[in-house]
Amino acid sequence: MKYNMKRAILTLATVAITISATAQTITDGIKMYNYERYRMAQTILTPLAATDPIANYYLGLTYIKTGDIATAKTVFAKYPDDAANIAGTARVAFATNNAAQGMQIAKDVAAKAKKKEWQPLKYAADAITYSTGGDYNQAVAWYKDALTKADDADLHLGLGDALRKIPGGGGEAMTNYESVTEKDPNNSLAFSHIGDLWYEARTYQSALDNFAKAKDADKNNPLPYKSLSNAYSRSGRYEQALQNLKLYLPLSDSTASDLMDYARGLYLAKSYCDAVQFTQWLRTRSQLSKDYKIELQGILGYSQADCGDSVQALKNLQMYFQMQVPSKILSGDYIEYGRLFLKLGMLDSAGYYYTKGISGDTSQNKTDVYRQIAEAFKTKRDYCKSADWYNNLVTANPETQPADYVWRGIMYYYCKDLDKAMKAFDAFAAKYPTQPSAPYWQGRTQQLVDSEATTGSAVPYFIKWLDIVGPDYEKKNDLKSAYEYLLFYYYNKKEKDNEKLYKDKIRAIDPNDSILTQIEDIEKQTEKAEHKKAK
């Protein structure tokens, strides 16, 4: 089904309009922040921040989350005496790699907590928990101190998040998350955190169950869909990942990052034609960074290659490789580029990029890649190169299927490199001794070596093969080929009994066989000559 771009854009716009029209309170703005909808949170909180320090605090946090640290610093400065906004400056310090300053500011904020006041402890602990470089144990201590003053859901969530950053803290983190859902079964955020924690513990069914609960608790929470998409993608289940991305996107802010995830998701799920259409639309967005535009160029080209437009794919991928920083080009990029050249029948270029990709690929199993290019050269009847790629395959993966072994030898056989062919078939026979094709091809190879059938080097292999397959073997031409060599050899050796045996076997398959008739003609002429001489 084609991706309906107009409908998708309209859906995203409708969701945005609906939320902006109804979510006008600080609570709604904080909810959007917690749901990682930072753009929507900014829309809600900006007018409220002028008169409310908490709205201003969360507004500043949205800028930290979107990477605009300078604006965040300016926002927090509007309320220089407010504990929350002071804690915001601690986050700015952490974000600018000044952990010592961040910790000192956080301690100053925590010290503002009086007997029954717990909010300053939360702000200080949050500054550490949701930043990098601080003392997470100190954050845990402050959360626990605050909980002695108020049994607040956000405190339990923050404590759980801090504990997850401490080795061995997962169990206690789960206890805090579950304490929230026990009291409030509609707390979608808590269920999302529980799902993430179960997923980190690789208890996947429990993770899925809690993501489902998060969705049921609040249909507008995008986090469980994003978590599910990430989980499925990491496990290689790209179609399921895409399905969850489709549910996530209308609930998100549809940021450049969200849209890029969707473009990647379409490609990974092999929705190539949809990926082409979506990527072409997305490339027109002026707010995309240079890196995103370069990546989209690659996604477009690779998607076109599998959507049936190989010529246009080649143009776009040539541009992508010119635009992209070499260090950012992955081995998989080169392999896919090589695959495109295979489709276009440009085998030398295909081989070059396959080799380039494989040399940088640290994965243990490259069997499919090697086989693709070996088969492509085989189709083009470039048997020598095909043989070399099959050899790469078998060398890299000795446990590969018997067919790869036999094709390696056959390609060397047709390449007329009989020495390598024989070595390949010998290795095949050693690896798979019960495979009848091994002695057959050993015999065929020696048959070419002993083209005059004088040394008998093919005899033991053909005899072994015939013993395995029997006289009723369905491929009569293969039988006849073996019989012909054996007949010719025993004729040369003047072993009449064996000669007669193989004459009869050939005659049963093809009375007009050329080798049979030639030998019989020679024998008749010889017999006549001897008869005349005797007279």
Protein Blocks (a to p, Z undefined) as FASTA:
>chain_A
ZZdfklmmmmmmmmmmmmmmmmmcfklmmmmmmnopaklmmmmmmmmmmmmmklmmmmmm
mmmmnopamlmmmmmmmmmmbmklmmmmmmmmmmnopaklmmmmmmmmmmmpcfklmklm
mmmmmmmmmmghiafklmmmmmmmmmmmoccfklmmmmmmmmmmpghilmmmmmmmmmmm
mmmmmlmklmmmmmmmmmmnopaklmmmmmmmmmmmomklmklmmmmmmmmmmnopaklm
mmmmmmmmmmmnoiaklmmmmmmmmmmnopmklmmmmmmmmmmpmkbcfklmmmmmmmmm
mmmmmnopamlmmmmmmmmmmmpcfklpcfklmmmmmmmmmmnopaklmmmmmmmmmmmp
cbfblklmmmmmmmmmmmnopaklmmmmmmmmmmmmmmbcfklmmmmmmmmmmnopaklm
mmmmmmmmmmmmmbmklmmmmmmmmmmmmmnomnommmmmmmmmmmmnopmlfblmlmmm
mmmmmmmmmmmnopaklmmmmmmmmmmmommbfklmmmmmmmmmmmmmmmmmmZZ
